[in-house]
Amino acid sequence: MKRIAVYCGSASPEDPRYLELARDVGAGLAERGIGVVYGGGRLGLMGAVANGAKQAGGEVIGVIPEALVNSEVANHNCDELITVSGMHERKQRFTDLSDGFVTLPGGVGTMDELWEAMSWAQLGYHSDPVGLLNAFGFYDDLIRFNAKMAAVGFVRPAHQNILISADTLSELLSKMESYKPHTPIFKMKAEEL
């Protein structure tokens, strides 16, 4: 993996562990020679990921909607800051520029990005690994919910391993590197659906 799209919150929670985690992830990716593609903001976990990667000598590419550039939250300290018209184009750029996805703790926007990466993998728009960093047990309930969707039958057996989760970045990257792409819906026959 040469570049990973990192999804995370633009907020700064009171608990300092979250910002420290984001900085460590940015630095950890840079130390492994993996470039960071992220939301292009300078605030919250987003800014911490970018700062961690830059301080460790890594490549940082920000992709930010024009409306957010105009509200002065853009991080102009990126190696490249790409301005796009809106969120759909932003997520397409994340996919085009990256070899995988890592989701850190975040809110509604982070969930939107994670679920779209999973949905696009399931359909066949990409075949890259989709990772979830479950630091501090933040995503325990989401992991259970994903398992429940599969158990009930809303996620086909062929797609039940799209979401890759781990508690540490090292473990997550190791799992992502060994990911074997599944058969996407676009290549399935009607009787397999």
BELQUI-V524120 format. One record per residue. RES is the residue in one small letter. SS is DSSP state (h for helix, s for strand, l for the rest). NEAR is the number of other ideal C-beta (glycine too) atoms within 10 Angstrom. D_LAST is the distance of its C-alpha to the last C-alpha in Angstrom with 1 decimal. Layout:
BEGIN
res=(RES & RES)
ss=(SS & SS)
near=(NEAR & NEAR)
d_last=(D_LAST & D_LAST)
END
This chain:
BEGIN
res=(m & k & r & i & a & v & y & c & g & s & a & s & p & e & d & p & r & y & l & e & l & a & r & d & v & g & a & g & l & a & e & r & g & i & g & v & v & y & g & g & g & r & l & g & l & m & g & a & v & a & n & g & a & k & q & a & g & g & e & v & i & g & v & i & p & e & a & l & v & n & s & e & v & a & n & h & n & c & d & e & l & i & t & v & s & g & m & h & e & r & k & q & r & f & t & d & l & s & d & g & f & v & t & l & p & g & g & v & g & t & m & d & e & l & w & e & a & m & s & w & a & q & l & g & y & h & s & d & p & v & g & l & l & n & a & f & g & f & y & d & d & l & i & r & f & n & a & k & m & a & a & v & g & f & v & r & p & a & h & q & n & i & l & i & s & a & d & t & l & s & e & l & l & s & k & m & e & s & y & k & p & h & t & p & i & f & k & m & k & a & e & e & l)
ss=(l & l & s & s & s & s & s & l & l & l & l & l & l & l & l & l & h & h & h & h & h & h & h & h & h & h & h & h & h & h & h & l & l & l & s & s & s & s & l & l & s & l & l & h & h & h & h & h & h & h & h & h & h & h & h & l & l & l & l & s & s & s & s & s & s & h & h & h & h & h & l & l & l & s & l & l & l & l & l & s & s & s & s & s & l & l & h & h & h & h & h & h & h & h & h & h & h & l & l & s & s & s & s & l & l & l & l & h & h & h & h & h & h & h & h & h & h & h & h & h & h & h & h & l & l & l & l & l & s & s & s & s & s & l & h & h & h & l & l & h & h & h & h & h & h & h & h & h & h & h & h & h & l & l & l & l & h & h & h & l & l & l & s & s & s & s & l & l & h & h & h & h & h & h & h & h & h & l & l & l & l & l & l & l & h & h & h & l & l & h & h & h & l)
near=(18 & 11 & 17 & 26 & 28 & 30 & 31 & 29 & 22 & 18 & 16 & 16 & 13 & 5 & 11 & 9 & 12 & 23 & 19 & 13 & 23 & 30 & 20 & 17 & 25 & 29 & 22 & 18 & 26 & 20 & 13 & 14 & 11 & 21 & 21 & 27 & 26 & 29 & 32 & 28 & 22 & 19 & 16 & 21 & 29 & 30 & 25 & 25 & 30 & 28 & 19 & 25 & 29 & 19 & 12 & 16 & 10 & 21 & 18 & 25 & 22 & 25 & 23 & 23 & 19 & 13 & 12 & 19 & 17 & 10 & 10 & 7 & 18 & 21 & 21 & 9 & 13 & 22 & 14 & 13 & 16 & 15 & 17 & 18 & 10 & 10 & 16 & 11 & 15 & 20 & 19 & 15 & 18 & 24 & 18 & 11 & 17 & 24 & 16 & 23 & 27 & 30 & 26 & 27 & 23 & 23 & 13 & 8 & 16 & 20 & 13 & 14 & 22 & 21 & 15 & 20 & 28 & 19 & 14 & 20 & 24 & 18 & 13 & 15 & 15 & 19 & 12 & 20 & 26 & 26 & 28 & 23 & 26 & 20 & 21 & 13 & 9 & 17 & 21 & 11 & 9 & 17 & 14 & 10 & 11 & 20 & 13 & 11 & 12 & 16 & 10 & 8 & 8 & 9 & 19 & 15 & 10 & 15 & 19 & 14 & 14 & 20 & 23 & 21 & 18 & 18 & 14 & 13 & 20 & 11 & 15 & 23 & 23 & 12 & 15 & 20 & 10 & 9 & 18 & 7 & 12 & 18 & 12 & 18 & 16 & 9 & 10 & 14 & 6 & 5 & 5 & 11 & 8)
d_last=(30.7 & 33.4 & 32.4 & 30.4 & 29.6 & 31.0 & 29.9 & 32.4 & 34.6 & 37.6 & 39.4 & 42.0 & 41.7 & 44.9 & 43.8 & 44.9 & 42.4 & 39.7 & 41.7 & 42.9 & 39.3 & 38.4 & 41.6 & 40.9 & 37.4 & 38.8 & 41.6 & 39.4 & 37.1 & 40.2 & 41.9 & 39.0 & 39.3 & 36.0 & 36.4 & 35.3 & 33.5 & 33.7 & 34.3 & 37.9 & 39.7 & 42.8 & 42.4 & 40.9 & 38.5 & 37.7 & 41.3 & 41.7 & 38.9 & 40.5 & 44.0 & 43.1 & 41.6 & 44.6 & 47.1 & 45.6 & 45.9 & 42.2 & 40.6 & 39.4 & 37.5 & 37.2 & 34.9 & 36.2 & 36.0 & 39.2 & 39.8 & 40.0 & 42.3 & 44.6 & 44.7 & 46.2 & 43.5 & 42.7 & 43.5 & 45.7 & 46.2 & 43.0 & 43.2 & 41.2 & 40.4 & 38.0 & 38.2 & 35.3 & 35.1 & 32.6 & 29.8 & 27.0 & 29.1 & 30.1 & 26.6 & 25.9 & 29.2 & 28.3 & 25.2 & 27.3 & 30.2 & 28.6 & 27.1 & 25.7 & 25.9 & 28.0 & 28.1 & 31.4 & 32.4 & 32.4 & 31.7 & 29.6 & 29.6 & 28.6 & 25.6 & 24.6 & 24.8 & 23.0 & 20.0 & 19.8 & 20.1 & 17.2 & 15.0 & 16.2 & 15.5 & 11.9 & 11.6 & 14.0 & 17.3 & 18.9 & 18.7 & 21.6 & 22.0 & 21.9 & 24.8 & 26.1 & 29.8 & 30.4 & 34.1 & 36.2 & 33.2 & 32.4 & 28.6 & 28.6 & 27.2 & 24.5 & 23.4 & 23.4 & 21.4 & 18.7 & 18.7 & 18.7 & 15.6 & 13.9 & 15.8 & 14.9 & 11.1 & 10.8 & 10.3 & 7.8 & 10.2 & 10.0 & 11.2 & 13.7 & 16.6 & 16.6 & 19.4 & 22.5 & 25.4 & 29.0 & 32.4 & 34.3 & 33.9 & 34.8 & 32.2 & 29.5 & 30.5 & 30.6 & 27.0 & 25.9 & 27.8 & 26.1 & 22.5 & 20.2 & 17.5 & 13.9 & 11.3 & 10.5 & 7.6 & 10.2 & 10.4 & 6.9 & 6.8 & 5.3 & 5.5 & 3.8 & 0.0)
END
